[in-house]
Amino acid sequence: MKKILISMVAALALLPVFTSCSDDDDNTQPEKTAAESVEGTYVGGTYANCKYFQNYQPTENDSVFVKATQTADVATLSYTSTTWGEFTFEAVKVTKQNDGSFTLAGEGKTLMPSMKGGSTEYAATFEGTVSGDKLVATFNVPAVMGGTTVLFNPSDFEEVFEAAQNKD
């Protein structure tokens, strides 16, 4: 009996030797939310289409700012243009697609410069796609000139911009 008791005490004494801890050096970062994945500044060219004109006012180096919110799939978005005014969207829905791109959509407002001076506020919608580090988007303002669409980074921007430059 004495041998069994001594063996049990010895076994208990060795138990801490075999105890392991979790790896404190785990450097894995939590996966980014959809909104965090698209957060950033996107630079590109724009032009506008409406009932009365097409490919109007092509402009280089405009910027769109996307900021993640506390909600995983919601971001804020802003775009300021000397031609088209200030667009703000407080709740842009961000959705990750199977191909790794992200779609963005939301409703907001724009303060557009008026031909009479000052600015006028209009309802606006936004739709876009982020692939890699590039945003391609449309800003729609239904109440202006029969419906105005400002295109950001459209695939034909270089062609439209060059054509406008050659008109002068």
C-alpha positions in Angstrom: 0.0 0.0 0.0 2.9 2.3 0.9 4.3 1.7 -2.7 1.0 2.7 -4.3 0.8 5.9 -2.2 4.4 6.9 -3.1 3.7 6.2 -6.8 0.6 8.4 -6.7 2.5 11.3 -5.0 5.3 11.0 -7.5 2.8 11.0 -10.4 1.1 14.2 -9.0 4.5 15.8 -8.6 5.3 15.3 -12.3 1.9 16.5 -13.5 3.0 20.2 -13.9 5.8 19.0 -16.2 3.3 17.7 -18.7 0.9 20.7 -18.6 1.0 22.9 -21.7 -0.1 26.4 -22.4 -1.7 27.9 -25.5 0.7 29.6 -27.9 1.0 33.2 -26.7 2.8 34.1 -29.9 -0.4 33.7 -32.1 0.0 36.6 -34.5 -3.1 35.9 -36.6 -5.1 39.0 -37.2 -8.9 38.9 -37.1 -10.4 38.8 -40.6 -11.4 42.3 -41.9 -15.0 43.1 -42.2 -16.4 43.9 -45.7 -16.4 47.6 -44.9 -12.9 47.5 -43.5 -11.7 45.7 -46.6 -12.8 48.6 -48.9 -11.9 51.5 -46.5 -9.6 54.0 -48.3 -9.2 56.7 -50.8 -9.9 55.9 -54.5 -8.6 58.3 -57.2 -9.9 58.3 -60.7 -11.5 60.1 -63.6 -15.1 61.2 -63.9 -17.6 62.4 -66.4 -21.4 62.8 -66.5 -24.3 61.8 -68.7 -27.9 63.0 -68.6 -30.9 63.5 -70.9 -29.2 66.6 -72.5 -25.6 65.6 -72.8 -23.2 62.6 -72.8 -19.5 62.3 -71.7 -19.7 65.8 -70.1 -16.9 67.5 -68.2 -14.3 64.6 -68.0 -12.1 65.3 -65.0 -8.9 63.5 -63.9 -7.8 62.8 -60.3 -11.1 63.0 -58.4 -11.2 61.2 -55.1 -13.8 59.1 -53.4 -13.3 58.4 -49.6 -14.7 55.3 -48.0 -14.7 54.8 -44.2 -15.8 51.7 -42.4 -18.4 52.1 -39.6 -18.9 50.0 -36.4 -21.3 47.8 -38.5 -19.4 45.1 -40.4 -21.0 45.6 -43.7 -21.7 49.4 -43.7 -19.4 52.3 -44.7 -19.7 56.0 -45.2 -18.7 57.5 -48.5 -17.9 61.0 -49.7 -17.0 62.5 -53.0 -16.3 66.2 -53.6 -16.1 67.6 -57.2 -15.6 71.1 -58.3 -18.0 70.4 -61.1 -20.6 68.1 -59.5 -20.6 69.2 -55.8 -20.4 67.3 -52.6 -21.9 63.8 -52.4 -22.4 62.1 -49.0 -23.6 58.7 -48.1 -23.9 57.7 -44.5 -24.9 54.0 -44.8 -23.4 52.4 -47.8 -24.0 48.6 -47.9 -20.8 46.6 -48.6 -21.1 43.0 -49.8 -18.2 40.7 -50.5 -18.6 38.7 -53.8 -17.5 35.2 -54.6 -14.7 36.5 -56.9 -13.2 38.6 -54.0 -14.6 41.9 -55.2 -17.0 44.0 -53.2 -20.2 45.7 -54.2 -21.3 49.0 -52.6 -24.7 50.6 -52.7 -26.4 53.4 -50.8 -28.7 56.4 -50.8 -27.6 59.9 -49.8 -27.5 63.5 -50.9 -25.5 65.9 -53.0 -25.0 69.6 -52.7 -24.7 70.6 -56.4 -23.6 74.0 -57.6 -26.4 76.0 -59.1 -26.2 77.9 -62.4 -27.7 80.8 -60.5 -25.0 80.7 -57.8 -25.0 78.8 -54.5 -25.8 75.1 -54.1 -28.9 73.0 -54.1 -29.4 69.8 -52.2 -30.7 66.7 -54.1 -31.3 63.1 -53.3 -28.6 60.8 -54.8 -27.9 57.1 -55.1 -24.5 55.4 -55.3 -23.5 52.0 -56.8 -20.0 50.7 -57.2 -17.6 47.8 -57.2 -14.2 47.6 -55.6 -11.7 45.1 -57.2 -8.3 45.1 -55.8 -7.5 48.8 -55.2 -9.8 50.2 -57.9 -13.3 51.6 -57.5 -15.7 51.8 -60.4 -18.9 53.6 -59.5 -21.9 55.7 -60.5 -23.5 58.6 -58.6 -27.1 59.1 -59.7 -29.1 62.3 -59.2 -32.6 61.8 -60.7 -33.9 65.4 -60.1 -31.1 67.1 -62.1 -31.4 67.6 -65.9 -33.7 64.7 -66.5 -31.5 62.4 -64.4 -27.8 63.0 -64.1 -25.3 60.1 -63.7 -21.7 60.9 -62.7 -19.4 58.0 -63.6 -16.3 57.4 -61.6 -13.4 55.3 -63.2 -15.5 54.1 -66.1 -13.7 51.7 -68.4 -13.8 54.2 -71.3 -12.6 57.2 -69.2 -9.3 57.6 -71.1 -11.1 57.6 -74.5 -13.7 60.2 -73.3 -11.0 62.4 -71.7 -8.8 62.4 -74.8 -11.8 63.2 -77.0 -12.7 66.2 -74.8 -9.1 67.4 -74.9 -9.0 67.2 -78.7 -12.2 69.4 -79.0 -10.3 72.4 -77.7 
